Amino acid sequence: MRVGKLSSFNRGWIIGDFENSLLRTKDFEVCVRVHPKGEIYGAHYHKLITEYNVLISGKMTMCGVELNSGDTFIVEPNEVADPVFLEDCTIVCVKTPSITDDKYLV
């Protein structure tokens, strides 16, 4: 068994086609991230990636929709993600495929 800390990974990204990952793969990426209430997180989109998300805890809006603990949401390619964190939020995000430079700020 190998033991580590989530804090040792780059912004919570633990699996994907990048260094310092639990599993290096081009197939998908996995992130566990905490976003504090009021964090400014720029609106962006991906041309090729689909994001599959679970809001583990907290309250936020995305694309004008209020999301609460336990909600899931999918962000399709070319759909603008514009999160607003109304409470401290913990999110698990799975992106497929793993393309580290497929993020475009709006």
N, C-alpha and C positions, 0 to 999 in steps of 0.2 A: 504494500500500500504506500502510495505517495500522498503526502498531505501538504497543502498550500493555503494561501490566503487570497480571497477575491481581490483585495487591495493591491496585490502584486501584478495584476493584469491591467493593461491599458484601458481605462475607462469602463471596466467591467466586461470587455470582450474576451471570452474564454475559449472559444472554438472558432476556427476559420483559417483562411490562407494568409497567416501572418505569424511573425515570431512571437514567442512567449504565449503559446496557446496550449491548452490541455490536449488538443487534437488538431493537427494541421491538416486541413482539407479544403479543396476548392468547391466542394458540394454545398456547404452552408456555413453560416456564422451563428454563434450564440453569444448573447450578452445578458448579464444581470446587472442592472444599473439603478442607482438611487438618484432621483432628481429632487432637489429641495424645492419647497413652495416658492414660486416666483422666479425660478431660474429662467434666464433668457436663453432659449434654444432656437436657433435660427430656422426659419421655414426652409425646407429643402425637398428634393425629390431624387429618385433614382431612375435611370433609364432602363436598366435591365433587372434590377433586384425587386423581389417581392418581400415585404416584411410581415411576419406573423408575430403578434404581440399579445402578452397577457399582463394586465394591470394587477399585480399581486396585492398592492395596497395603495391607498390614496384616492385622490379625485383630480381629474384633468379634463381638458377639452382637446379634441383633435378634429380638424375639418368641421368645426362648429358643432360637434356632438359631445355632450358631457359623458364622460366615462368614469366608472366607480370601481372599487375593489372587486376583483373577480371577472371583470369584463374582458373580452378578447376583441382585438381589432386587427384587420389586415389592410396594409397600405400597398396598393398595386403600383407597378411601374408607371412613371410619369404623373402620379397623383401627388400633390403637394402635401407634405406632412408639416403641420404648424402647431406643435404642442404648446399648451398653456398649462402649467402645473399649479392647480388651485390649492393643493395640499402637498406635503412630502409624498413622493410616489416611488414605488419600486416596480420596475418593469422587467419582464423577461422578453427578449426580442430574438427571434430567429429570422435570419435573412437567407434567401436562396436565390442564386448561387453566391459564393463568397468572392466578391469583386471589391477590393479595398478602395479603388478610386472611382466608384460609381455613386458619387454624392455630389449634388449640384445645389448650391444655395440660391434662393429666390431673392 
